[in-house]
């Protein structure tokens, strides 16, 4: 059952996807398209001495070679947009140019240097082999400390930004007066998004108008960037997203390849297509996480937190990615103090440029990193102080709402304490001791890990919806968000049906086309369903009022709308919306056949919950098995619980994957050592147990439906819960602290080095 009061079937997208009828970029490439391949930097840092592309033009099938010089000569702006944060001195972060094709210097392995366009993918790859790239190696910067080989003159000591939040002096005073202080260094390893469908696109020009089709998380940001690069008016650019096979934040931003494809298509007068392979994706897709934080909590004699401070170094990669500077600073700060009453806090962050691929948003974008740091420290503090980890949290939970954090965020509602009590019961905490004894009898180490988390969602605060009554008797709803596999078509059609009485099977959902709806916020920050349903409700309200006025003469009085139909007082006749639309069409009232409205939500909502993980560690091999996993979530109002479960499950698996196996590794010269799935481990179904997920909703107050968003919450809670479970298992062997990734080799080595 769901909140609409009737049992629902599966997702409406599933039949299409499961029977191979999805329409992804590779499925809809125009006839006669040419193929692009990118020459990428083979070293992490070097001066380009010479770039001779002429031999590539002699390769059979090669049509065009593009370099940065070619793009500049065509009047194309090379520099890509990148958000910068404001430092404590009021100055913005560094903004070195990130060219769409390298010029003068390469700064990471995989940076695009030139593009070959040919009749076939094989010919394009052959063309790459013919290009002569002469370069002079420079020292590479790969560590997360200021200093080292200079990457950009705009960033002395390779510090790209400085960010501070909170009161440093007050924090210092609180720590000086504290009864207890507990700290740790928290390392958050770099990972790749590894979406099922790698990035890809095709570009074409029709009657002087540009069309880019790419597999992203929205179309309007990409459209704005193309207008800026090419100097085009918005009406001369169309951007579309077809079906998209996963994004996870990595596909939310623009990339260099798309600009180059557009210019190639313009020069050649034919569509040009590019699809990344997996190794290319591992070199060029924005990575996630990659930061190290020194964190410390101060407690009074009653074990109540008096202060918290965090000092972070975050890896930017070689350039500013579109949102990169804001992830471990502005976004991290949104949930800095988690679910606890912390009266004083201070966050200091430095972003460091390195000769590696850019780092940007990955599922949760700063919030999982913040909760991982705080919740790892809370479990560690409980061990150091010799107190129960559940009790330590209960002493410090926020209990009165609304609550304003020291970071300036307003938690409107919540029941953090009640969630934890329910989690303890559902997870059978009382039976853990017996399970640990059973594991010990089998020669295994068992650990229990807890994370009480909170998320902050909003993203772009404005969204639009448009409802068209079609001539075939159906309805098309145009939305400004973009599904990457979450099931948007299902929940949007279901919601519109519930609001209007229009049968779900008569509703089409149209998304991902900048020509079809004027603007939209795309998908990111767990915003989609909250914002889109608010816009849909605004559209329905407008639509019902317009039809009520139209039907008044027909029904003898202005009718009310109830139970899916219009009815005037005292009248027996009812008219549903599809019937009303046909009456309007017959009367020539085409204005009633299209309705569009927008909704703006300015107040964040705060999904929250608690995760409980149990692991077994084999001390002979270091292998960690996640044996039990229990979750209690508060997502506010649930519109489609089966879709929420899918989001939670997927998010947890991504969190578990980072903790136990995923890890991007570079050598000291900036060469990636994890360039394929032979070297980069991904979680599989056998690596996780069945999840027990419960919901304890407290509706949000900042949006009409009381929703809180769920897309990233699974990852936010999973990282700390899983890592804490491994630490708990190792603590019994005298290992005071350990950090992810908890690969078998690292766990085994820690056990070998443990005190006798």
Buried (B, 14 or more C-beta within 10 A) or exposed (E): EBBBEEEBEEBBBEEBBEEEEBEBBBEEBBEEBBBBBBBBBBBBBBEBEEBEBEBBEEBEBBBBBBBBBBBBEEEBBBBBBBBBBBBEEEEEBBBBBBBBBBBEBBBBBBBBBBBBBBBEBEBBBBBBEBBEBEBEEBBBBBBBEEEBBBBBEEBEEBBBBBBBBBBBEBBBBBBEEBEBBBBBEBBBBBBBBBBEBBBBBBBBBEEEEBBBBBBBBBBBBBBBBBBBBBEBEEEBBBBBBBBBBBBBBBBBBBBBBBBBBBBBBBBBEBBBBBBBEBBBBBBBBBBBBBBBBBBBBBBBEEBBBBBBBBBBBBBBBBBBBBBBBBBBBBBBBBBBBBBBBBEBBBBBBBBBBBBBBBBBBBBBBBBBBBBBBBBBBBBBBBBBBEBEBBEBBBBBBBEEBEBEBBBEBBBBBBBBBBBBBBBBEBBBBEEBEEBBEEBEEEEBBBBBBBBBBBBBBBBBBBBBBBBBBEEEEBBBBBBBBBBBBBBBBBBBBBBBBBBBBBBBEBBBBBBBBBEBBBBBBBBBBBBBBBBBBBBBBBBBEBBBEBBBEBBBEBBEEBBEBEEBBBBBEEEEEBBBBBBBBBBBBEEEBEEBBEBBBBBEBEEBBBBBBBBBBBBBBBBEEBBBBBBBBBBBBBBBBBBBBBBBBBBBBBBBBBBBBBBBBBBBEBEEBBBBEBBEEEEBBBBEEEBBBEBBBBBBBBBBBBBBBBBBBBBBBBBBBBBBBBBBBBBBBBBBEEBEBBBBBBBBEBBBEBBEEBEE
